[in-house]
Amino acid sequence: MIRIRSISFLLLGLWLSIAPLAAQSRASLEKKRKKVEADIAANRKILKNTQKQKSATLYKLNTLNQIITQREQLIQNLQLEVTALESELKNKQKELDSLQAAYERERLKLKKTVVQAYKTRKGGQEIAFLLSAKNIRQATRRMKFLRKLSDFRRHQITGIRTQADKVQKALAELNELRKQRYGLLGNQRIEVRKLESDKKDKQRMVTALTGKESELKERIKKNERQVAQLNKEISKAIAREIERERQRQANSAPKSSGGTTTNNSPSASTLTPEARALSADFVNNKGGLPWPVERGFISQSFGTHQHPDLPGITTVNNGVDITTQQGGEARTVFKGKVSAILTIPGQGQAVLVNHGEYFTVYTRLSKVYVAKGQELSSGTKLGQVMTDDEGRTILNFQVWQGQAKQNPAFWIRGR
């Protein structure tokens, strides 16, 4: 009883928080719901692939946190669909009431007309009406009038049949909407129960990880040493690319018009016209670049941040970690040229792609499909994302402006 009551309160709270959003079209809500359901299924599959690693891990916890967030979005979306459907039900009920009222009016009119016609025929009034004509012309006119009256009655009968069909159709549509509402409410109750189960799993995982703080910190430090080595190599590769670009511009321009270079990034005047145009195109697409994997979610964001569930555990990321499915492939987010291919123990291989003043980096690859110097179009497959011993398949994606690190989340489109 307490469990049912808690679910009811949760659903009520969700409804109160999202009622103003109910104006969204039900078609768009259904499309969004199906996408979230597909994402949850994909992330569940990702989590399942790590079950061979029996112990709790940060990766498992982060993946479960993502599933919980998506589950909450799904429940919210279902409530919005229910609200929109209830609005449709009200409108359909009003339409049905109006049709039934119109049908009843037409039925009464027809009944009155039929009764009157019956009385007229039974009393011989129609024949008397014809025989009382003063001449043939008047009798002909009266005959036409009686025919029109008969046609009118037939028209009334056809009209009321049409009205009855409309009522039946509206009633069927209303029943279908009620059926859909019942199904959505059922799905919502199921998702609330799954959410409660996910939160219990998360609590057990947090409890297990809390006692491993020193072990977790040591793993993080080891990973950070590997990442620091990778970033050092990336920085060197970018510096070499900047210098090459400066030399190309210096060799192609008059001595008096050479540009200057900062320590972090080439100035606009040190870029060739082609590189300047490429940089401008890249910037113009900020916030709209495609994801570097077909399917996945950001499991660790850019910068330094403390783990939301484990006090004392701090992580640093120069890009974003994107968790994807096993066998997932990385693809370039914009046209450019492969500047370097790097290999760092523990981090797999990395591909550095030049976009003029900007660079994108794709690390933790087990296989690389491209070669240094290769020209790439947007969406070109770069390689296969590495899956480690814990079953984790994570691409680290970075964006650099010269030597300055950027937050990749600001560059790729939202999901």
Summary of the structure (lengths in Angstrom):
residues: 415
radius of gyration: 35.9
end to end distance: 38.1
largest distance: 119.5
contacts: 1245
relative contact order: 0.10
helix: 61%
strand: 17%
